[in-house]
Amino acid sequence: MKKLILLALLGLLLAKPDVSSAAYYRDYLPLPAGTNLFAAYFNHVTANKFYKDGKKVGDDFNQTVNVGMLRYVHYVNAGPALMGDGGFTIDPQVIVPFLDLNLSGSYQTMNNGQEFSTTGFGDPMVLATFWFINDPKNKFWVGFTPWLTLPIGQYNKNRMASPGGNRWVIKPEIGIVKGIGENTYLDVILGGEFYTENNKYMVNNKLEQDPTLQAEMHLSYDITKAWAISLDYFYTNGGETQVNGIDQNDAESNHGLGLTMGFMIGGNNQLLVSYRDDFSVKSGAGENTFGVRWAYIF
């Protein structure tokens, strides 16, 4: 019975939001109308500790997740902004994720010596940012972004975890960027995720989840015109799950710190390299994430 409880708990922890929707520095700076952006992401995520309500559940759970994403963005102008002369810019976009997940270590012992792995396409996301404040002269921008996650990724109700979540996710988000002096920018991003039920969780159980509140801050500095560095902070709160109406006492209050370096290659290519450490975790995995993003602007 203890093994079953721990396996179910691990499945719940893996069902929590991950870093795939976190922003990079200056993502809330709009590009000119008519511009297109194509980006490819790769995140390598590792963890060997899991927590529930501030207590470590087990040692050496050896989680490795490779997350890839393809993203297409198009910028359009929809008239004057409420503030600033940059125009009311909108950027409809789509993100298609895919992942490879492997679990071993203590999990393998609980699972009769068998590792767990799964690979496939996750749930795609459609979104658009609406910059109602676009004031490049004063280096001030504010945008609102509604995200919608579509439950059409690969999902297997008989497995502990799947690339898809089998539920809709709605995430309203607001991003604020302020330039400070010639070379420094501060980004503050606030959002919340709201989840529908998954009625096929671990066979035919019902998984519900409370809303999750999220906050990010990015303080970036231009070392040269082509090279920038950013100190990143992430916070997640809430998101307690219920299985068949029973609270799991796994609400999050998690903190992460990161460092990102960005390089412009010519006038059309950007390469970002990042590292993030979730250094304080109330519930979930204590993850370390190495990320790379290549963007082509045309």
Summary of the structure (lengths in Angstrom):
residues: 298
radius of gyration: 19.8
end to end distance: 56.5
largest distance: 63.5
contacts: 1009
relative contact order: 0.18
helix: 8%
strand: 60%
